[in-house]
Amino acid sequence: MRTVVQRVASASVTIGGRTVSQIGQGLLILLAVESEDTGRDVEWLSGKIARLRVFSDDQGLMNRSLGDTDGEALVVSQFTLLASTKKGNRPSYCNAARPEIAIPLYEAFIQRLEADLGKPVATGEFGAEMRVALVNDGPVTVIIDTRRKE
């Protein structure tokens, strides 16, 4: 799994002109599922994001996690994070999991993150054409890849 995690003041997802999800302060999590991903990736990634200290403490240092700040989370599926541009100019997405693998892992990630945070998580709609709006806070943007564990 590969994610781009952005600290936001707010974020929303619109599908077909209708806002389907929105959050205030928290994390926008763009999530891509690879063909080889398993439940272990879900567990590791959810725990990492739930504990990720990217929010400022009273001294202005990034020492607080999403749970410490009572922030919100918005998870949006985005297979294009797995683009390979090694050959030519058209990205290849051959490493992205097919829907029959990706959807259950995407849903498992959301459930696990809700459990790790102890509250509901907002989402986009898997496979839909979405408009994602955000007010990046910082900006703070972190890329996490379960293959690299960094």
Secondary structure, 3 states (H helix, E strand, C coil): CEEEEEEEEEEEEEECCEEEEEECCEEEEEEECECCCCHHHHHHHHHHHHHCCCEECCCCCEEECHHHHCCEEEEEECHHHHCECCCCCCCECCCECCHHHHHHHHHHHHHHHHHHHCCCCEECCCCCCCEEEEEEEEEEEEEEECCCCC
